[in-house]
Amino acid sequence: PNAAQSRTCRLAHFAAMDASVVLKVPVVVALAAVLLKALTPNHLGSPEPVDLRGRTYLLTGATSELGRRHADALVRWNASLVLPVRDVTHGRALAEELAARYPSAPAAVVEQLDLASLASVRRFAEAYTGPVDVLVHGAAVAGGQDVRRTADGFEECFQVNYLSAFLLTSLLLERIERSDAGRIVHVSSQFHELGSVSADAMRSEKALASNVAPRGSFADSKLAQLLFSAALARRLRPGTVSVSLHAGALPETTRTGEPGNTFLIDLWRRVQDAIEHASRSAPSPDDAAKLRMHVSTHPALQSANSSGRYYSPLRPPLRRCGRPAEDCAVAPMSAAAQDVALQEEVVNASCELLGLMDGLCGRSGHVNA
């Protein structure tokens, strides 16, 4: 069988596991974590402070727990924030909290943006006309074990976690590339290793893969982010980079606030608990927030060598790892995420679905032999 068929078989087998088998998964992960701890430093460390005065960070998902931590740290380091949010009331409340905590910092700009609506993404890009130095795709939903569709007809995780981020990147790319600190950060997940993506399914089913139930499509969307990040890195003008990271957390609700995919959520909790108890090396919310700061702010990651890379709090430390800073905390991606042909297929399908021909979609992703 080819690679895509092998991935499909593995995923079908994983989704069909009975509870007794699923319960064994954390044990294996825990043992691996013990070995990882023995071979790596015990602490992630702290990101290197950077004065971000004059730089504008646009964060989706800023009202989530980790998004709030990221926003707080950026403002503490003097960054200007743009907060596109689905619920403007929550966004304004966050902006007011930040203003009260850091009265001398620039006031955060709050704009309405619903990633479940492509029209909303386009309206936001037209309404906000200011600069963007760094774009952080932090918003995500867990999806459900059934197939949920947006008003645009796309499967929910496909659109909210990936396709709308692709569109937003395309619409803001010129502004990002004007900056000498231009950076696109994709908040992905280690769950991408369970994902499957098919350009044919994107076109024919408006989903990232066929037969997503009961495993859900969250893992597929996280794989799509990594595929896009790598393909985008080949298309960016010199000086602008695309990087991704393991979030260290899993969203537990759908877009409407209902419980998310209980299969993945339960597995994630068991894995986290097993690692925590076996090795004390599970990423804490603090570590996850530190990684976001490191990947979104460290000057060394502005190098061409960093573009397309994937970073994880499970690969400590952030700095002083015995290699250049941009080489610290780098994590391996799945074979599917490194499939250049699939990366290009996904970008081409995304451009077709969004009706984009110019800008990002007009650029070549040619790879020199």
N, C-alpha and C positions, 0 to 999 in steps of 0.2 A: 504494500500500500504506500501511497505518497505521504508527504508530511502532513498535509491537511487531513487526510483520512485517518492517519494515526492519531492526530490530536482529537478528532471527533470521537474515535473509539475510546480513547482514554477518558474523555469528558463524559461520554455516555455511561461508561463503567463507573466513574466516580459518582455521577448523579444517581445511579441505581444502587449504590451501596446501602446495605441495611444498617441500622443504628449501631450494631455491635462492631461493624467494620469502621464506621466513622469515628467511634470512640477511640479506636486504636491510633488514628492519625496523630493526635496531639502527643502520644507517647513517642512516636518516631521523631516528631519535631523537637520535643523536649530533649531527647538524646543528642540530636544534632546541635541544639543550642548549647548543651554542656561542652561539646567539642569546640564549638565556635568561641565560647568564653575562654577556653583554655588556650586558644590560639590568637586571641585578639585582646587589646586593652579592655579594662573593665568599664571605662567611662567614655561616653560620647564627647565630653568636653563642651566648651562654650564656643559659640561663633565669634569670630573676630569683629570687634566693634567697628562700624563704618559710619562716618558722618554722611547722612543721606540728604542733607539740606539741598534743596533745588531739584530733587528727583521726585517724580510722580509714579506711584505704584497703584495699579488698578487691580483690585482683588475681587474675584467672585467667591461666593461662599463665606464672606467675612463675618456673618452672624452666627456661624457654627462655633462650637467650642474652640477648635484649633484655629479657625479663621480669626476669631476674636483675639486669641493669643498672638497670632501673627501680626494683626493690625496694631495691637498695643505696642509690640516691640518695634515695629517700623516707625510709629509716631514718636516713640521714645528716642529713636535715632534720627529724628528730625525730617522724616519723609513726609511728602504730601500724599494724601490718600484719595482715591476715587473708589466709592463703594456702590457698585451696581447690585441692587437687591430686589428680590421679588416682593418682599413686604417692606414698603418704604417706612412704615412706622418703626419696625425693628431696626432698620438701617439708621434712621435719625436718632433713635435711642442710643445706639452704639456710638455715633458721632458725638453726641452730647456727653457721653461718659468719657470719651477720649479728650474732648475739649476741657472738661472739668479736671481731668488728671494731668493734662499737659497744656496749661493755658497759653503758653508761648508758642505752641506748635501751630502749623497751618491748619485751618479748619477743614475737616474731611468733606468732600463733595459726595452727596448721596443722590443716586439716580435710580429710577425704576427699570428693572430688567428681569424678564421671565424667560429662562432658558428653554422652557417648554414651548416657546413661541418664536419662530424665526422672524416674524414681523417685529416682535419686541426687541430682538437683538439688533435688527436694522434701525429701528427707531432710536435705540440707545446710542448707537454709533453716530447717528446724525445729530442727536440732541447734545451729546457731550463733544465739544469741539476743542477741548484743551489737550495738553501734551500727555503722552504715555511713555515712560521710560521702561517700566517693567510691567508685564501682564502676567498675572498669576491665575491660572485656572484651578481654583480650589473648590468650586461648587460641585456637589455630587449627590445623587440619590441612590438608595440601595436597590430600588426596583422591587418587584414582587416575584412570586413563583408562578404567577400567571402572566400573560402578555398584556401589558398596559400600553395604550396608545396616546400620543399627544394630539392636540387639535390639528396638527399638521400631518397626522397619520403615521408618524414614526414611532417605533418602540421607545418607551420612555427613557431607559438608560442610554440607548443609542443617541437620542437627541440631547437630553439634558447634560449627560456626562461627556459627550464627545462632539456631535455634529454642530451644536450651537457654539461650542468653543472653537471649532474649526472656522465657522463663519465669523465669529468675533475677532479671531486672529487675523483673518483675511481683511476685514474692514478697518482694523487699526494698524495694520502692518507698516504702512508708510510712516505713521507717526513714531512707531517704535524704532524704526530704522534710522530716523533722524537723530536719535540719541546716541551719544558715545557710550551709554550704559544699556543699550537696548537688549532686552532679555525676555524670553517667553518661558514661563515655568509651568509644567504640567504636573499636577498632583495626582499621581497614579497609585498603584497598590501592588503589593506582593501577590495579590490574588490574580494579577494578569497571567500568572503561570497556569491558571485553570481556564483561561479564556480561549475563545476561538473566534476568528473573524473571516468572513467571506465577502468579497466584493460583489459576487453574484447575489448573495442574500441582501446586501445593502440595496441593490437596485430593484430586485424583484419582490422582496418582502418588507422593505423599509426597516430592516433589523440587521444586526451585525452577524448573526448566524441563524441557522434554522433550528427548530426544535429546542428552544431555550429552557422550557419547563422540564423538571422542577428546579434546575440549578440556578435559573435566573440569568440575567444578562449583565450583571454588574462586572464580573470578571472580563467579559468580552469588551465592555467599554473601557476598562483600564488597559487592556491590551491595545485597543485602538489608539489610545492616547500615546502610548510608547511608539507605535508604528508611525503616527503623525509627527511626533517630536523628532524622530530620526530622519524622516523624509523632509521635514521643514528645515532641519539643520543644513541640508544640502542646497536649499533654495535661498537661504538668507544672505543678505549682503555682508561683506566683511565687517566685523566689529559687532554684529548682532548674533546672539546665541539662543538656542533652544535646549532646555535641560528638563529632566523629569526626576521625580522622587517618589519613594514609598511613603504614603500618608501616615502609616503607623496607627490608623484607626479605620473603622468601617461605618459609613452612615447607616443608621438603623431605622430610617423611615422613608416612605415614598414622598413624592413631591407634595402630596396633599396631607402629609402628617400621619398617614396610616402606617402600621407596622410593615417593615420591609421584608426582604427575603429571609424567612426564619431559618432556612437550611444553612445559608452562608453565615448569618449572624451567630447562630448557635455554634457552628464550626469555629468561627473566629474567636469567640469567647473561650472555647475549650483550648484552642491553640495558645491564646494569650495566657490563660491560667497555667497551662502546663509549662510553658517556657518560664513564666515568672517563678513558679515554685521550684522548678528544676535547676535553673541557672541564674535567676535574678537578672537576666539580660533582655527581657522583653522591653520594647520601647515604651517609655512612659509618655504621657501627654507633654511633659516638659521636653523630653528628647525629640518628640515629633515636631514641636514648635521650634526647637533649636535648629533642626535640620532645614525647616522651611526658611528660617532666617539665613542660614549659611548659603543655601542654594540660590536664594533670591538676592543676596547682597554681596557676597565675597567677591572682591575684584579679580581674583585669580580665575574664577569661573567664566570670566569674560573672554577667555582665550578660545581660539578655534578648536583646540584639543578637547575642550569640555562640551562643545555643542553635540547634542545627541546622546549624552550620557545619562545614566540613571543612578541616583544616589539613595542610600538607605540608612536609617538610624541603627539598623542591625549590623552595620559595617563600621564600627567606631575605629579611631576617633575622627572628629571633623578636621582637626589640624594636628600638625606635628606627628604625622604618621610615618615619617622617614622618607616621604616622597613629596613632590610639589603639592601645594594645597589643593589644586584642582584634581589631584589623583586620590585624595583622601575620601573615605566613605562612599566610594564608587562600588556599586553592586552589579552582579551579572544579571542580564535579562534572559528571558526564555528564548529558545531557538526561534519560536514564531515571531517574537518581537524583533529579532535580528534579521528576519527574512526581507531582503531588500526588494525583491519582486513584489512581495505582499505589501510592503510599505508604499510602493508606487501605485499598486492597484487600489489601495484604500484611498489615497489622495485623489486619484483620478475619479473614482466613484463618488467621493464627497463633492468634488467640483461639479460633477454632472447633476447630482441630486440638488445642489444649491443653485444651479444655473450660473455658476461663476466661470468666466473665461479669461479675465484679465488679472492683474496683480499677482497674488500668490499662485493662482491657478494657471497663469500664463508663463510661469517659470519652469525651467527644466530641472528635473531631479537626476540628471545624468551622473552616473558613477564611472569614473575613469578606471580602466582595467589596470 
